[in-house]
Amino acid sequence: MIFTRKKKIINKNITDLLDHEDDFIIATHIQPDGDGIGATLAFSQLLSALKQTFTIAVGRNVIPPQYDFLPGVDDLPKEPKKEAHKVFVALDAANRNRLGDMAPVLDLCPNSINIDHHPDNTEFAAENWIESSTSSVSEQVYDLWKSMSVPLTKAAATCIYVGMLTDTGRWQYSNTTPNTLRIAAELVDLGVSPVDVFNKVYENYSFEWFKLLAVGMKKAVFDGNTGLVYTFIELKDLVETGAKMEETESLVDLLRSVGSVNVAMVIKETKPGEIKASLRSRKPVDVGKLARDFGGGGHMNAAGFVSTEPLDAIVEKVTRWLTAYS
């Protein structure tokens, strides 16, 4: 049997901008994950192949350690500059608020591109390409590479593979499609090593991370009525363990792996008076809807929101929401 890759319909205005414009600034969401980072690096490598000038608005210091090996990470700026450019590119950001400090820069740029796969994307740019059925924005960047007149490089293939791998939960989530796996196979043909990537992304944690994991697990609480398990990470926990906030990304997935859990939530104190809640779920619970009801967003089984309310109030409201949902 011969398999063919599904051809994606890409906003032509976007490819025209890539072909004919110059001076891009590339941004992704705050606290970037594997998809945001992989897509950003692969997109920048596409612009480089097209001989376009660009700057990346992602600081080297916000990259979680497990992604340090990705091609282009060490070239990221120490402190991104908030300056006007001809084209603003937003990757993996459902709304402009997710761009954090870079959101005002969007208004300074005469052209803007928004590439995303979140179903609740607000289409905040001049040119929007939203595909909620796609595994990841990295997969969309792959499609961009294939639509342009330059061959996909091994460096870009590695970044795209990592973005797809992490956003599909190692090919386990419902957003893993046959097309996704065919693309992954092509990336392996280009030289990406699944073994090396897995070891670096999932078996390369710092000892400080293990100490933070112990703290988070000790605080974990399970509610048998709703199937909710939650824990919280305070700023003082980071100080005491020596871990970085960027290293908390995998904690919520570990909590979700408990068999009796329907919803996992990690509440992280990002700064005094503000928290970020990361959510994961099993079907049929739609944490994307939960997050949107709390002012956030995301996908059906992976979402999050930011709040200034106290921990107890957040847990109470989430528990009440889940009780009503069931």
C-alpha positions as CSV (number, residue, x, y, z in Angstrom):
1,M,0.0,0.0,0.0
2,I,1.3,3.5,-0.9
3,F,0.6,6.2,1.6
4,T,0.4,9.8,0.5
5,R,0.8,12.8,2.8
6,K,-2.2,15.0,3.2
7,K,-1.6,18.3,1.4
8,K,-2.4,21.3,3.6
9,I,-4.0,24.6,2.4
10,I,-1.7,27.4,3.5
11,N,-2.7,31.1,3.5
12,K,-1.0,32.3,0.3
13,N,-0.5,35.7,1.8
14,I,1.8,34.2,4.3
15,T,4.0,32.4,1.8
16,D,4.1,35.7,-0.3
17,L,5.3,37.5,2.8
18,L,8.0,34.9,3.3
19,D,9.1,35.2,-0.3
20,H,9.0,39.0,-0.8
21,E,9.3,40.7,2.6
22,D,12.4,41.0,4.8
23,D,13.1,41.9,8.5
24,F,11.0,39.4,10.5
25,I,10.6,39.1,14.3
26,I,9.5,35.6,15.5
27,A,7.7,35.2,18.8
28,T,6.0,32.3,20.7
29,H,4.0,32.0,23.9
30,I,5.3,32.8,27.4
31,Q,7.0,29.8,29.1
32,P,7.5,28.1,25.8
33,D,7.2,24.3,25.5
34,G,8.7,21.9,23.0
35,D,6.3,22.9,20.3
36,G,6.8,26.6,20.7
37,I,10.5,26.2,20.8
38,G,10.8,23.7,18.0
39,A,8.5,25.7,15.7
40,T,10.3,29.0,16.4
41,L,13.7,27.5,15.6
42,A,12.5,25.7,12.5
43,F,10.7,28.8,11.2
44,S,13.9,30.9,11.8
45,Q,15.9,28.2,9.9
46,L,13.4,28.5,7.0
47,L,13.9,32.3,6.9
48,S,17.6,31.7,6.9
49,A,17.3,29.3,4.0
50,L,15.3,31.9,2.1
51,K,18.0,34.4,2.9
52,Q,15.7,36.7,4.8
53,T,16.8,38.7,7.9
54,F,15.1,38.0,11.2
55,T,15.3,38.3,14.9
56,I,14.0,35.8,17.5
57,A,12.0,37.2,20.4
58,V,12.6,34.2,22.7
59,G,15.3,34.6,25.3
60,R,17.9,31.9,25.8
61,N,17.2,31.9,29.6
62,V,13.5,30.7,29.2
63,I,14.5,27.5,27.3
64,P,13.9,24.3,29.5
65,P,17.2,22.3,29.8
66,Q,15.9,19.3,27.9
67,Y,15.8,21.4,24.8
68,D,19.3,22.8,25.0
69,F,20.5,20.4,22.3
70,L,18.2,21.8,19.6
71,P,20.0,23.5,16.7
72,G,19.9,27.2,17.1
73,V,19.2,27.4,20.8
74,D,22.6,28.8,21.6
75,D,22.0,31.6,19.1
76,L,19.0,32.9,20.9
77,P,19.3,36.4,22.4
78,K,20.0,36.8,26.1
79,E,17.4,39.6,26.2
80,P,15.0,40.0,23.2
81,K,14.6,43.5,22.1
82,K,11.1,45.0,21.8
83,E,11.6,46.8,18.5
84,A,9.5,47.3,15.4
85,H,10.2,45.0,12.4
86,K,8.4,44.7,9.0
87,V,6.7,41.4,9.8
88,F,5.7,40.0,13.2
89,V,5.3,36.2,13.4
90,A,3.4,34.6,16.2
91,L,3.8,30.9,16.6
92,D,1.7,28.6,18.9
93,A,-0.1,31.5,20.6
94,A,-3.9,31.3,20.9
95,N,-4.2,35.0,21.6
96,R,-2.1,38.1,21.9
97,N,-2.0,38.0,25.7
98,R,0.0,34.7,25.3
99,L,2.8,36.7,23.7
100,G,3.6,38.3,27.1
101,D,5.9,41.3,26.9
102,M,6.1,40.9,23.1
103,A,2.4,41.6,22.5
104,P,2.9,45.4,22.2
105,V,5.5,44.8,19.5
106,L,2.8,43.3,17.3
107,D,1.2,46.8,17.0
108,L,4.5,48.3,15.9
109,C,4.9,46.0,12.9
110,P,3.1,46.8,9.6
111,N,2.6,43.1,8.8
112,S,1.7,40.2,11.1
113,I,1.4,36.5,10.8
114,N,-0.3,34.1,13.2
115,I,0.3,30.4,12.9
116,D,-1.4,28.2,15.4
117,H,-3.4,25.0,16.1
118,H,-5.4,26.0,19.1
119,P,-9.2,25.7,18.5
120,D,-9.8,28.9,20.5
121,N,-7.3,31.1,18.5
122,T,-8.6,34.7,18.3
123,E,-7.0,35.3,14.9
124,F,-5.3,38.5,16.2
125,A,-2.9,39.0,13.3
126,A,-3.4,40.5,9.8
127,E,-2.7,37.0,8.3
128,N,-3.9,34.0,10.2
129,W,-3.3,30.3,9.5
130,I,-5.1,28.2,12.1
131,E,-5.4,24.4,11.9
132,S,-6.9,22.9,15.0
133,S,-6.8,19.4,13.5
134,T,-3.0,19.5,13.3
135,S,-0.8,17.9,15.9
136,S,1.4,21.0,16.5
137,V,2.6,24.3,15.1
138,S,5.8,22.5,14.3
139,E,3.9,20.3,11.9
140,Q,2.5,23.5,10.3
141,V,6.1,24.8,10.0
142,Y,7.0,21.5,8.3
143,D,4.2,22.2,5.8
144,L,5.6,25.7,5.2
145,W,9.0,24.3,4.5
146,K,7.5,21.9,1.9
147,S,5.6,24.7,0.3
148,M,8.7,26.8,-0.3
149,S,11.4,26.3,-2.8
150,V,14.1,25.2,-0.3
151,P,14.9,21.6,0.8
152,L,14.2,20.8,4.5
153,T,17.4,20.6,6.5
154,K,18.3,18.1,9.2
155,A,18.5,20.9,11.7
156,A,15.0,22.0,11.0
157,A,13.8,18.4,10.9
158,T,15.1,17.9,14.4
159,C,13.3,21.0,15.7
160,I,10.1,20.0,14.0
161,Y,10.3,16.4,15.3
162,V,10.8,17.6,18.9
163,G,7.8,19.9,18.6
164,M,5.6,17.2,17.2
165,L,6.8,14.6,19.7
166,T,6.2,16.7,22.7
167,D,2.8,18.1,21.7
168,T,1.5,14.7,21.0
169,G,2.7,13.3,24.3
170,R,5.2,11.0,22.6
171,W,2.6,10.1,19.9
172,Q,0.0,9.1,22.5
173,Y,-2.5,12.0,22.5
174,S,-5.6,12.1,20.2
175,N,-3.9,14.8,18.0
176,T,-1.6,12.1,16.7
177,T,-2.9,11.5,13.2
178,P,-1.7,9.1,10.4
179,N,-0.3,12.2,8.6
180,T,1.6,13.2,11.7
181,L,3.3,9.8,11.8
182,R,4.1,9.9,8.1
183,I,5.8,13.3,8.6
184,A,7.7,11.9,11.6
185,A,8.9,9.0,9.4
186,E,10.1,11.5,6.8
187,L,12.0,13.4,9.4
188,V,13.7,10.2,10.5
189,D,14.7,9.6,6.9
190,L,16.3,13.0,7.0
191,G,18.6,11.9,9.8
192,V,16.7,12.6,13.0
193,S,17.4,9.9,15.6
194,P,14.3,9.0,17.7
195,V,16.6,7.4,20.3
196,D,18.8,10.4,20.7
197,V,15.9,12.8,20.8
198,F,14.0,10.7,23.4
199,N,17.1,10.4,25.6
200,K,17.7,14.2,25.5
201,V,14.1,15.3,26.0
202,Y,12.8,12.7,28.4
203,E,15.8,11.2,30.1
204,N,18.0,14.2,30.7
205,Y,16.6,15.9,33.8
206,S,18.7,17.7,36.3
207,F,19.1,16.5,39.9
208,E,17.4,19.7,41.0
209,W,14.4,18.7,38.9
210,F,14.1,15.4,40.9
211,K,14.2,17.3,44.1
212,L,11.4,19.6,42.9
213,L,9.5,16.5,41.7
214,A,9.6,15.1,45.2
215,V,8.3,18.4,46.6
216,G,5.4,18.4,44.1
217,M,4.5,14.8,44.7
218,K,4.5,15.2,48.4
219,K,2.0,18.1,48.1
220,A,-0.2,16.2,45.6
221,V,-3.9,15.9,46.6
222,F,-6.4,13.5,44.9
223,D,-10.2,14.0,44.9
224,G,-11.9,10.7,44.2
225,N,-15.2,12.3,43.5
226,T,-14.0,14.3,40.4
227,G,-10.8,12.3,39.6
228,L,-8.8,15.5,40.0
229,V,-5.2,15.4,41.3
230,Y,-3.4,18.6,41.9
231,T,-0.3,20.0,43.3
232,F,1.4,23.4,43.6
233,I,4.9,24.7,43.2
234,E,5.8,27.9,45.0
235,L,8.7,30.2,44.3
236,K,10.3,29.2,47.5
237,D,10.3,25.6,46.3
238,L,12.5,26.6,43.3
239,V,14.9,28.4,45.6
240,E,15.1,25.5,48.0
241,T,15.6,22.9,45.3
242,G,17.7,24.9,42.9
243,A,15.3,23.9,40.0
244,K,14.1,26.3,37.4
245,M,10.4,27.2,36.6
246,E,11.1,25.9,33.1
247,E,11.7,22.4,34.5
248,T,8.1,22.1,35.8
249,E,6.7,21.3,32.3
250,S,6.6,17.6,32.7
251,L,5.2,17.4,36.3
252,V,1.6,17.6,35.1
253,D,2.0,14.8,32.7
254,L,3.4,12.5,35.4
255,L,0.4,13.3,37.6
256,R,-2.0,12.5,34.7
257,S,-0.3,9.1,34.3
258,V,-2.0,7.8,37.5
259,G,-4.7,5.3,36.4
260,S,-7.5,6.7,38.5
261,V,-6.9,10.3,37.5
262,N,-9.2,12.1,35.1
263,V,-7.7,15.6,35.4
264,A,-4.3,16.6,36.6
265,M,-3.5,20.2,37.6
266,V,-0.2,21.8,38.6
267,I,-0.5,25.3,40.0
268,K,2.7,27.2,39.7
269,E,3.5,30.5,41.5
270,T,5.0,32.5,38.6
271,K,5.4,35.7,40.7
272,P,4.1,37.0,43.9
273,G,0.3,37.2,43.6
274,E,0.1,35.3,40.3
275,I,-0.2,31.7,39.4
276,K,-0.3,29.6,36.2
277,A,-2.4,26.4,36.2
278,S,-1.4,23.7,33.8
279,L,-4.1,21.1,33.0
280,R,-4.1,17.6,31.5
281,S,-7.1,15.3,31.1
282,R,-8.3,12.0,29.8
283,K,-11.4,11.8,27.6
284,P,-14.1,12.8,27.9
285,V,-13.1,15.7,30.2
286,D,-12.4,18.8,28.1
287,V,-9.9,20.9,30.0
288,G,-9.7,23.3,27.1
289,K,-13.3,24.4,27.9
290,L,-12.4,24.5,31.6
291,A,-9.4,26.7,30.9
292,R,-11.4,29.1,28.7
293,D,-14.0,29.4,31.5
294,F,-11.2,30.6,33.7
295,G,-9.8,33.1,31.1
296,G,-7.2,30.7,29.6
297,G,-7.3,28.3,26.7
298,G,-5.8,25.3,25.1
299,H,-6.8,21.9,23.7
300,M,-9.2,19.3,24.9
301,N,-6.7,17.3,26.9
302,A,-4.0,20.0,27.5
303,A,-4.7,23.5,28.6
304,G,-4.0,26.2,31.2
305,F,-4.9,29.5,32.6
306,V,-3.4,32.4,34.7
307,S,-5.0,33.7,37.9
308,T,-4.4,36.1,40.7
309,E,-6.7,34.2,43.1
310,P,-5.4,32.2,46.1
311,L,-4.7,28.5,45.8
312,D,-7.7,27.4,47.8
313,A,-10.1,29.5,45.7
314,I,-8.7,28.1,42.5
315,V,-9.0,24.5,43.7
316,E,-12.5,25.1,44.9
317,K,-13.7,26.6,41.6
318,V,-12.0,23.9,39.5
319,T,-13.6,21.2,41.7
320,R,-17.0,22.8,41.4
321,W,-16.6,23.1,37.6
322,L,-15.6,19.4,37.3
323,T,-18.5,18.4,39.5
324,A,-21.0,20.3,37.3
325,Y,-19.3,18.9,34.1
326,S,-19.7,15.3,35.2
